[in-house]
Amino acid sequence: MRITVLGCGAWGTALARMLYGDGHEITLWGNLPEQLAELRMGRNQACLPGIELPRDWSVVEELDKAVQRPQVIIVAVPSRAVRQVTSGLTRFRGIIISVAKGIEYDSGLTMSGVLRSTAPSAQIAALSGPTFALEVAREIPTAIVAASEDAATAEAVQTLFHRPKFRVYTNPDILGVELGGALKNVIAIAAGTSDGLGFGDNTKAALITRAIVEIRRLGVACGARADTFAGLSGLGDLTVTCFSRLSRNRALGERLGRGEELAAVLPTLTSVAEGYPTACSAYQLARRLEVITPIIDEVYAMLYQGKKAGQAVHDLLNRDSKGEVAEFLQPCPNTARMN
Protein backbone atom coordinates (compact mmCIF):
# COMPACT_ATOMS: atom_id res chain seq x y z
CA MET A 1 0.00 0.00 0.00
CA ARG A 2 0.97 3.64 -0.45
CA ILE A 3 1.18 5.15 3.03
CA THR A 4 2.07 8.71 4.01
CA VAL A 5 3.11 9.59 7.56
CA LEU A 6 2.60 13.25 8.42
CA GLY A 7 5.08 14.05 11.16
CA CYS A 8 8.49 12.45 11.59
CA GLY A 9 8.97 12.67 15.32
CA ALA A 10 9.55 9.55 17.39
CA TRP A 11 6.12 7.98 16.98
CA GLY A 12 5.63 8.81 13.31
CA THR A 13 9.10 7.50 12.46
CA ALA A 14 8.65 4.31 14.50
CA LEU A 15 5.34 3.49 12.80
CA ALA A 16 6.76 4.31 9.37
CA ARG A 17 9.69 1.98 10.03
CA MET A 18 7.34 -0.81 11.08
CA LEU A 19 5.18 -0.49 7.95
CA TYR A 20 8.22 -0.17 5.68
CA GLY A 21 9.35 -3.55 6.96
CA ASP A 22 6.15 -5.07 5.59
CA GLY A 23 6.94 -3.84 2.09
CA HIS A 24 4.62 -0.85 1.96
CA GLU A 25 5.54 2.26 -0.04
CA ILE A 26 6.27 4.83 2.66
CA THR A 27 6.41 8.62 2.40
CA LEU A 28 7.51 10.62 5.44
CA TRP A 29 6.63 14.31 5.68
CA GLY A 30 8.12 16.86 8.06
CA ASN A 31 8.93 20.57 8.13
CA LEU A 32 12.35 20.58 9.81
CA PRO A 33 15.08 20.41 7.12
CA GLU A 34 17.77 19.18 9.50
CA GLN A 35 15.59 16.30 10.70
CA LEU A 36 14.63 15.36 7.15
CA ALA A 37 18.28 15.34 6.08
CA GLU A 38 19.10 12.98 8.93
CA LEU A 39 16.20 10.68 8.03
CA ARG A 40 17.51 10.40 4.47
CA MET A 41 20.75 9.10 5.97
CA GLY A 42 18.94 6.36 7.87
CA ARG A 43 18.69 7.75 11.38
CA ASN A 44 16.70 10.00 13.72
CA GLN A 45 19.00 10.32 16.70
CA ALA A 46 17.04 12.99 18.55
CA CYS A 47 13.87 10.89 18.59
CA LEU A 48 14.99 7.27 18.15
CA PRO A 49 18.63 7.03 19.25
CA GLY A 50 20.44 3.93 18.09
CA ILE A 51 17.65 2.78 15.76
CA GLU A 52 18.66 2.01 12.18
CA LEU A 53 16.19 3.41 9.64
CA PRO A 54 15.68 2.80 5.91
CA ARG A 55 17.52 5.00 3.43
CA ASP A 56 15.31 4.40 0.42
CA TRP A 57 11.94 5.57 1.68
CA SER A 58 10.59 8.89 0.45
CA VAL A 59 11.25 11.84 2.77
CA VAL A 60 9.63 15.10 1.64
CA GLU A 61 9.19 18.64 2.90
CA GLU A 62 6.37 19.61 0.51
CA LEU A 63 3.02 18.78 2.10
CA ASP A 64 1.15 18.81 -1.22
CA LYS A 65 3.56 16.22 -2.59
CA ALA A 66 3.19 14.01 0.46
CA VAL A 67 -0.60 13.73 0.16
CA GLN A 68 -0.89 13.40 -3.63
CA ARG A 69 -1.37 9.65 -3.94
CA PRO A 70 -1.50 7.73 -0.62
CA GLN A 71 -4.16 5.17 0.21
CA VAL A 72 -3.54 5.61 3.93
CA ILE A 73 -2.43 8.73 5.84
CA ILE A 74 -1.09 8.57 9.39
CA VAL A 75 -1.32 11.86 11.26
CA ALA A 76 1.55 12.04 13.75
CA VAL A 77 2.01 15.79 14.19
CA PRO A 78 1.45 17.58 17.53
CA SER A 79 -2.26 17.95 18.27
CA ARG A 80 -2.16 21.73 17.93
CA ALA A 81 -1.04 21.36 14.29
CA VAL A 82 -3.52 18.69 13.16
CA ARG A 83 -6.15 21.08 11.77
CA GLN A 84 -3.64 23.13 9.80
CA VAL A 85 -1.67 20.17 8.44
CA THR A 86 -4.78 18.28 7.31
CA SER A 87 -6.67 21.26 5.91
CA GLY A 88 -5.85 20.19 2.34
CA LEU A 89 -7.45 16.75 2.66
CA THR A 90 -11.05 17.72 1.89
CA ARG A 91 -11.19 15.34 -1.11
CA PHE A 92 -9.21 12.46 0.36
CA ARG A 93 -11.27 9.24 0.44
CA GLY A 94 -8.82 6.77 1.96
CA ILE A 95 -8.12 5.90 5.59
CA ILE A 96 -6.72 8.54 7.94
CA ILE A 97 -5.24 7.22 11.19
CA SER A 98 -4.66 9.72 13.98
CA VAL A 99 -1.90 8.92 16.45
CA ALA A 100 -1.88 12.46 17.85
CA LYS A 101 -3.11 12.80 21.45
CA GLY A 102 -4.84 16.00 22.42
CA ILE A 103 -8.02 18.08 22.66
CA GLU A 104 -8.46 21.13 20.47
CA TYR A 105 -8.85 24.16 22.71
CA ASP A 106 -11.36 26.24 20.76
CA SER A 107 -13.72 23.43 19.78
CA GLY A 108 -13.16 20.85 22.52
CA LEU A 109 -12.81 18.20 19.80
CA THR A 110 -10.48 15.23 19.91
CA MET A 111 -8.33 14.68 16.83
CA SER A 112 -10.87 12.47 15.07
CA GLY A 113 -13.40 15.28 15.44
CA VAL A 114 -10.94 17.70 13.86
CA LEU A 115 -10.30 15.24 11.02
CA ARG A 116 -14.01 14.88 10.32
CA SER A 117 -14.11 18.58 9.56
CA THR A 118 -10.89 18.77 7.53
CA ALA A 119 -11.27 15.43 5.69
CA PRO A 120 -15.03 14.77 5.56
CA SER A 121 -14.79 12.07 2.89
CA ALA A 122 -12.11 10.00 4.64
CA GLN A 123 -12.45 6.92 6.82
CA ILE A 124 -11.25 8.06 10.25
CA ALA A 125 -9.51 5.93 12.86
CA ALA A 126 -7.32 6.42 15.92
CA LEU A 127 -4.44 4.27 17.11
CA SER A 128 -3.71 4.66 20.81
CA GLY A 129 -2.46 2.80 23.86
CA PRO A 130 0.54 2.29 26.16
CA THR A 131 3.21 2.70 23.50
CA PHE A 132 6.55 4.44 23.74
CA ALA A 133 8.03 4.87 20.27
CA LEU A 134 11.53 3.79 21.25
CA GLU A 135 10.28 0.48 22.68
CA VAL A 136 8.16 -0.15 19.57
CA ALA A 137 11.19 0.57 17.36
CA ARG A 138 13.19 -1.94 19.44
CA GLU A 139 10.40 -4.47 18.80
CA ILE A 140 9.55 -4.87 22.47
CA PRO A 141 6.13 -6.60 22.84
CA THR A 142 3.36 -3.99 22.83
CA ALA A 143 -0.45 -3.89 22.67
CA ILE A 144 -2.53 -1.04 21.26
CA VAL A 145 -6.10 -0.18 20.19
CA ALA A 146 -7.37 0.68 16.70
CA ALA A 147 -10.58 2.65 17.16
CA SER A 148 -13.20 3.74 14.67
CA GLU A 149 -16.97 4.12 14.63
CA ASP A 150 -16.85 2.08 11.42
CA ALA A 151 -16.00 -1.55 12.21
CA ALA A 152 -14.49 -2.20 8.77
CA THR A 153 -12.11 0.75 9.17
CA ALA A 154 -10.99 -0.40 12.62
CA GLU A 155 -10.37 -3.90 11.29
CA ALA A 156 -8.42 -2.55 8.30
CA VAL A 157 -6.14 -0.61 10.66
CA GLN A 158 -5.79 -3.69 12.87
CA THR A 159 -4.74 -5.76 9.85
CA LEU A 160 -2.27 -3.09 8.72
CA PHE A 161 -0.39 -2.95 12.02
CA HIS A 162 -0.93 -6.30 13.74
CA ARG A 163 2.14 -8.51 14.09
CA PRO A 164 3.60 -10.92 16.69
CA LYS A 165 5.21 -8.20 18.83
CA PHE A 166 2.63 -5.48 18.17
CA ARG A 167 -0.81 -6.75 19.12
CA VAL A 168 -3.72 -4.60 17.92
CA TYR A 169 -7.22 -4.71 19.38
CA THR A 170 -10.26 -2.91 17.93
CA ASN A 171 -12.74 -0.65 19.70
CA PRO A 172 -15.78 1.22 18.30
CA ASP A 173 -15.51 3.96 20.97
CA ILE A 174 -13.07 6.26 19.19
CA LEU A 175 -14.02 9.18 21.43
CA GLY A 176 -13.22 7.28 24.62
CA VAL A 177 -9.99 5.89 23.18
CA GLU A 178 -8.82 9.39 22.22
CA LEU A 179 -9.87 11.02 25.48
CA GLY A 180 -8.00 8.37 27.46
CA GLY A 181 -4.88 9.02 25.39
CA ALA A 182 -5.15 12.78 25.76
CA LEU A 183 -6.09 13.11 29.42
CA LYS A 184 -3.48 10.65 30.68
CA ASN A 185 -0.80 13.15 29.64
CA VAL A 186 -2.21 15.71 32.07
CA ILE A 187 -2.21 13.14 34.87
CA ALA A 188 1.37 12.14 33.98
CA ILE A 189 2.45 15.72 34.75
CA ALA A 190 0.87 15.30 38.18
CA ALA A 191 2.66 11.96 38.62
CA GLY A 192 5.97 13.55 37.70
CA THR A 193 5.33 16.36 40.15
CA SER A 194 4.86 13.72 42.84
CA ASP A 195 8.26 12.25 41.90
CA GLY A 196 9.89 15.66 41.93
CA LEU A 197 8.54 16.35 45.41
CA GLY A 198 10.08 13.10 46.62
CA PHE A 199 6.84 11.22 47.29
CA GLY A 200 6.65 7.43 47.06
CA ASP A 201 4.76 4.61 45.40
CA ASN A 202 1.78 4.97 47.75
CA THR A 203 1.24 8.49 46.47
CA LYS A 204 1.47 7.57 42.81
CA ALA A 205 -0.81 4.55 43.17
CA ALA A 206 -3.45 6.72 44.84
CA LEU A 207 -3.04 9.39 42.18
CA ILE A 208 -3.50 6.93 39.30
CA THR A 209 -6.51 5.29 40.94
CA ARG A 210 -8.28 8.58 41.51
CA ALA A 211 -7.23 9.88 38.10
CA ILE A 212 -8.90 7.04 36.20
CA VAL A 213 -12.16 7.89 38.00
CA GLU A 214 -11.71 11.52 36.99
CA ILE A 215 -10.91 10.66 33.37
CA ARG A 216 -13.90 8.32 33.19
CA ARG A 217 -16.18 10.96 34.67
CA LEU A 218 -15.17 13.55 32.09
CA GLY A 219 -15.15 11.02 29.26
CA VAL A 220 -18.67 9.77 29.95
CA ALA A 221 -19.91 13.35 30.16
CA CYS A 222 -18.51 13.85 26.65
CA GLY A 223 -20.35 10.80 25.32
CA ALA A 224 -17.71 8.06 25.66
CA ARG A 225 -18.29 4.59 27.08
CA ALA A 226 -17.24 4.08 30.70
CA ASP A 227 -15.64 0.67 30.07
CA THR A 228 -13.21 2.10 27.51
CA PHE A 229 -11.24 3.75 30.30
CA ALA A 230 -10.48 0.38 31.91
CA GLY A 231 -8.72 -0.73 28.72
CA LEU A 232 -5.38 -0.20 27.00
CA SER A 233 -6.10 3.37 25.92
CA GLY A 234 -7.32 4.27 29.41
CA LEU A 235 -5.76 2.56 32.40
CA GLY A 236 -2.98 1.01 30.30
CA ASP A 237 -1.76 4.25 28.78
CA LEU A 238 -2.22 6.12 32.05
CA THR A 239 -0.09 3.63 33.98
CA VAL A 240 2.87 3.53 31.62
CA THR A 241 2.94 7.31 31.17
CA CYS A 242 2.86 7.97 34.90
CA PHE A 243 5.64 5.51 35.76
CA SER A 244 8.04 5.42 32.81
CA ARG A 245 11.27 7.37 32.60
CA LEU A 246 10.56 7.69 28.85
CA SER A 247 7.49 9.86 29.46
CA ARG A 248 8.01 13.50 28.47
CA ASN A 249 4.97 14.58 30.46
CA ARG A 250 6.10 12.81 33.61
CA ALA A 251 9.54 14.38 33.17
CA LEU A 252 7.98 17.85 32.83
CA GLY A 253 6.08 17.35 36.07
CA GLU A 254 9.14 16.03 37.87
CA ARG A 255 11.09 19.17 37.05
CA LEU A 256 8.24 21.35 38.26
CA GLY A 257 8.09 19.32 41.46
CA ARG A 258 11.80 19.98 42.00
CA GLY A 259 11.12 23.69 41.89
CA GLU A 260 12.10 24.60 38.32
CA GLU A 261 10.08 27.30 36.60
CA LEU A 262 7.84 26.28 33.69
CA ALA A 263 9.23 29.04 31.47
CA ALA A 264 12.71 27.59 31.91
CA VAL A 265 11.66 23.96 31.40
CA LEU A 266 9.56 24.18 28.23
CA PRO A 267 12.32 25.44 25.86
CA THR A 268 14.60 22.56 26.91
CA LEU A 269 12.19 19.78 25.95
CA THR A 270 13.36 17.87 22.88
CA SER A 271 9.77 17.16 21.79
CA VAL A 272 6.23 18.21 22.62
CA ALA A 273 4.81 17.36 26.04
CA GLU A 274 1.15 17.14 24.98
CA GLY A 275 -0.06 17.35 28.57
CA TYR A 276 0.80 21.05 28.64
CA PRO A 277 -1.74 22.26 26.03
CA THR A 278 -4.17 19.47 26.91
CA ALA A 279 -4.37 20.63 30.53
CA CYS A 280 -5.80 23.92 29.32
CA SER A 281 -8.26 22.25 26.92
CA ALA A 282 -9.35 19.67 29.50
CA TYR A 283 -9.86 22.30 32.19
CA GLN A 284 -12.06 24.33 29.85
CA LEU A 285 -13.99 21.24 28.75
CA ALA A 286 -14.67 20.20 32.34
CA ARG A 287 -15.95 23.67 33.19
CA ARG A 288 -18.22 23.64 30.12
CA LEU A 289 -19.71 20.26 31.09
CA GLU A 290 -19.76 21.00 34.83
CA VAL A 291 -17.64 17.93 35.64
CA ILE A 292 -15.54 17.73 38.81
CA THR A 293 -11.87 17.21 37.90
CA PRO A 294 -9.69 18.05 40.93
CA ILE A 295 -6.41 16.58 39.62
CA ILE A 296 -6.75 18.23 36.21
CA ASP A 297 -7.64 21.48 37.97
CA GLU A 298 -4.47 21.46 40.06
CA VAL A 299 -2.27 20.65 37.06
CA TYR A 300 -3.90 23.51 35.18
CA ALA A 301 -3.25 25.83 38.13
CA MET A 302 0.44 24.87 38.19
CA LEU A 303 0.89 25.32 34.44
CA TYR A 304 -1.25 28.37 33.77
CA GLN A 305 -1.77 30.19 37.07
CA GLY A 306 1.69 29.93 38.60
CA LYS A 307 0.62 27.74 41.51
CA LYS A 308 3.47 26.04 43.34
CA ALA A 309 3.59 22.25 43.33
CA GLY A 310 3.51 21.95 47.11
CA GLN A 311 0.42 24.13 47.37
CA ALA A 312 -1.32 22.15 44.62
CA VAL A 313 -0.73 18.91 46.55
CA HIS A 314 -1.95 20.49 49.79
CA ASP A 315 -5.15 21.74 48.17
CA LEU A 316 -5.79 18.39 46.47
CA LEU A 317 -5.38 16.40 49.69
CA ASN A 318 -7.46 18.78 51.80
CA ARG A 319 -10.65 18.59 49.78
CA ASP A 320 -13.83 17.52 51.60
CA SER A 321 -13.95 13.83 52.58
CA LYS A 322 -15.94 11.56 50.28
CA GLY A 323 -17.08 7.95 49.99
CA GLU A 324 -15.14 6.17 47.26
CA VAL A 325 -17.81 3.74 46.06
CA ALA A 326 -20.60 6.30 46.20
CA GLU A 327 -18.55 8.79 44.19
CA PHE A 328 -17.56 6.22 41.59
CA LEU A 329 -21.14 5.09 41.01
CA GLN A 330 -22.61 8.58 40.91
CA PRO A 331 -23.79 9.37 37.38
CA CYS A 332 -22.12 12.16 35.49
CA PRO A 333 -24.08 15.46 35.58
CA ASN A 334 -24.12 15.93 31.80
CA THR A 335 -23.92 13.70 28.77
CA ALA A 336 -23.00 15.50 25.57
CA ARG A 337 -21.55 14.02 22.42
CA MET A 338 -18.25 15.79 21.63
CA ASN A 339 -17.51 14.59 18.13
N, C-alpha and C positions, 0 to 999 in steps of 0.2 A: 504493500500500500504506500501511497504518497502521504507522508505525515510531516506537518510543520509544527515546530515547537516555538512559541512566542515567549522569549525570555530564556536567557542562557546563564542563569544563576545556578546554584547547586542542584536544586530539584529539577529544573528544566533539563539541565545537562545530564543528570543521572537517568532520567526517564528516556531521553533521546538515545543515550548509550545503550540502554536495555533494548529498545525497539530496533536500533541499528543491528544489534546482534541477531535479530530474527530475520534479517534480510530486507527490512523495509527501507524505502527511499526517504531519507531524513533531511529536512532543511531546518537549520537553527537560525533564529533571528534574535538580534540584540542591537543595542544602540551605543555600546561602549567600544570604540575602535580597538583599544588595547586588549580588551577581553576577547574580541573576535579574532584578533591576530594570534593570540595564544591558542585559541581553540583550533585554528587551522594548523597549528603545529602539534596537535594531539594532546593538549593538556589544559587544565583550568585550575591552576595551583591555589588561587585564592579561595575557591569554592570546594574543590574536590582534590585536596593535596594527595599526591602519590598515585592517583588513578590515571591509567593510560586510556586515552580517548582515540577514536578514529581520526584519520587525517583526510579521508576521502569523502566525508559527508559535506553537504552544502552549508556554508556559513555565510549569511548575508546581513547587510545593514539596511537594505531598502525594504521597508515593510510591504509595499505594493508587490514587490517581487516574491516575497515570502508567501503571500496568500493567493498567488495567481492560480495554482493548480492542485492544492492538496485535497485529499479525501477526508482527512482528519486533521484538526487543529487542536493543539494542546496549549492552553493559556497558562503560562507560568510566570507572569510578570507580577510585581507587587499589586495588591488589591486596589490601591489608589490610582493605578494606571490602566486598569482593565477596560474601563469605558472608552478612554481615548484610544488605546491600542486596537480595540476591536470595532471602532466606529465605522471602518470600511468594509464590514462583513455583512452588510444588509442583504446581499444576494446569495450568500453562501448557503448551500443546502446539505452539506455533509455533517459530520459529527464534530462538535466542539466540546472538549473536555477541560473543565476548569480545575486546576490544582492550586489556585490562589485562595488564601484564607483570610477573609475580612468581611466587613459590613460597610457598605457605602454610607458616608455620613449624611449627605443631603436627603437621600431617598429611604435609607434604612434597609435597602435590599442586600441580600447576599449576592455572590458573584453570578450565580445562575440567573437571578433576577435581572442583573445588569445585562447579561448576555441575551436574554429574551428580548430586550429592547434594542440592542445593537445588532443582533443577528436573528431576526424573527423567523427566518426560514430554516434555521439549523436545528439539528437534534442535539439537545443540551444534556450534558452529564457532568458530574463532579467525581473526583477521585480523592479520597481523604482517609486518614487513619494515622496510627502511630508509626510514622516513617521519617527517619532522618536520612537525608540524601546520601551522606557518606556511607552509611551502613548498607543502603540499597546498592550503591555502586560497588561495594565490597562483597556483594552477593550474600549478605547475612540474612537468614530466614526472616521474612516480614509478612504481615497480613494487612490488607487494606480493603476499603469499600468503594465499589463503583455504584453511584447513585444516579437515578433518573426517574422521572415520573412515567417515562415510557419504558416498559420492561424490555423491549427488543433493543433499545439503545443501551441500557445497563448491561445486558448480556453481551452486546457487541464489544463494549469496553472491557468487560471481564475477559472475553476471549482474546482480545488484543494484548492484555498485560499478563494474564495468568501463566505461571510457570512454577516449577517445583519449589523454588526458594522465594517466590513472590505470590502468595495466595490471595486471590481477589474474590470477595463476596459481593453480592448485589443487594441493593436496598431501594425501595421506591420512594423513601422519604428524603428527597434531595435537600429540602429545607433544613431538616433536623441534622443531617450529615454535615451540611455546611456550617450551621450555627455551632455545632459541637467543635468543629475545626477552628472556627474563628474565636469563640469565647474562651477556649482553653488557653490561648496565648495571653489573654488578660490575667487569668488565674496563675499562669506560669510566672508572670512578673511578681505576683504576690508570693509565690513559693520561693522565688529567688531572694526576695526581700527578707523572708524568714531565714534563709541561709546566711545572708549578709549580716543579720542581727545576731547570728550565733545560736539560733534556736535549733531544736533537735528533731528527731523523727516523729515524736508524738505530735509536735506542732504541725508538721507537714501532712501527716495522715489526717488530722482533724480538718485542716484546710481543704484538702482534696475531697474529703467526704462531704463537707458542707458546700463546697463549690459545685459538685455535681448536682446537688439539689437546686442550687441557684441557677445553674445553666438550664436544667430541665424546666424550672419554673418560667424562665424567660422564653425558652424555646416553645413550650406548649402555648404560651400566650401569643406567640407569633403564628401558630398553626401547625407546628411540628408534632410528631408522635412522641410520647413520653418514653417509650421503650428504646427509641433510637439512641438515647443518651447513656444507656447501659452498654452500648456496643463499642466497636473499635473506634468509630469516629467521635465517640463521647468519652466514656471512662478510659478507653485505651489510649487515645491521643492525649487526654488530660494527664494521665499518669506519667507517660514517658516524657512529656514536655516539662513537667514539674520536677522530675528527678534527674534528668540527664544533663551531663556536662556539655553536651552538644547543643543544648537549647539556647538560642540567642535571647529569647524572652526571659528565661530564668536567669541568664547571665546579666541582663539589664537590671532586673530586680535585685540581684545580689549586690551589684555595685551601688545601687541606691541605698540598700540596707546598710552598707558599710560607710555611708555618709557622703558619697560622691554626688555632685550636683548633676541633674539631668542634662543641662546645657553643655556640660563637659563630657558626658558619656556618649550622647547620641552621635557626635561627629566621628567618634573612634570605632563605631560598629562597622564591621566589614560587609554586612548585608542588613537588609531591613528586619527590624524586630516588629512584626505585624501587630503585636499586642499594644504598641503605643498608639497608633491611630484607631485601633479597634476599641480601646478603652473609652475613647470619646464617643464613638458611634454607639457602643453598647449602653453607655450611660444615658445617652439621649433616647435611645430606643426604650429602655426600661422606664424612663420618665413618661414617655408618650403612652405606654401601655399600662402605666401604674403598677409595675411589678417591683417587688422588694428585692434588691440586689446588693446587700451590704458589702460583699467582698469587692465586686466591681466598683462600687461607689468609692471605697477607700483607695483602690488603685487609681481611679480617675483623679481623686483629690491629690494624690502624690504627684501624678504626672502633669496635671493641668492647673492645680491650685496651690502648688508649693508646699503641700503638707509634708511634714517630716515622717519618716517611716515609723519611728517609735510612737508618735502620736496616733498614726493610723491604726497600729496594732492595739493600742490602748482603747481607742474608740470602738474598734471591732469587738474586742473582748468584753467591753462593758455595756453592751446592748442589753435590753430587757431580757430576762430569762424566758425560755420557751420550752414547750414539749416537743421532742424530736419527731415522734410518730405523728402527732396531730398536725405539725407543720408540714410534714412531707405529704400527708394525705389531703391537705386542704387544697381545694381546686383553685386554679389560677383565676384572678379577677377578670381578665379579659381574654378572649380568643379572637385573634385577627389574623387573617392570612397575609403574610408578608409579600410573597412572590406572586 
